[in-house]
Amino acid sequence: PGELSFAGSAKGIGMSCLLSTRGRPTRNSFRVIGDKGTATADLFHGFSIVERGDVSRFRKASQPFTQSSMTLGRAAANGLRRTLRRDTGFPGLRELVGRFYSAIEEGRVSPTSPDEILDIAVTRDRIIELSAAS
């Protein structure tokens, strides 16, 4: 329960996904792997790193250290920036809430369309159904 995974390909691009509500530590990330490099986005904390795809013995041996140092550097810079902005919630949450309030105050349309809200609700319900069925 709480786990959903799938894999496939479209237009020659391989894809896989794992959604877990029970995996720990809590994370929200995705990785794009290509022949020229790999990009990893940490959506929970709001930063990303890009690793070049060059191949050599040295790069292979140093990869865990360069990846870790890039992650540490980006996480530290992001944490400092968020602290200075007093952005203690999820990245982008304050901006999104601000857009909702501005739309209400100024009589504009919601920053999230009714179709987007419905799509999210339908997707959520479908994920719950698939998780319960497995």
Secondary structure, 3 states (H helix, E strand, C coil): CCEEEEEEEECCEEEEEEEECCCCCCCCEEEEEECCEEEEEECCCCEEEEEECCCCHHHHHHHHHHHHHHHHHHHHHHHHHHHHCCCCCCCCHHHHHHHHHHHHHHCCCCCCCHHHHHHHHHHHHHHHHHHHHC
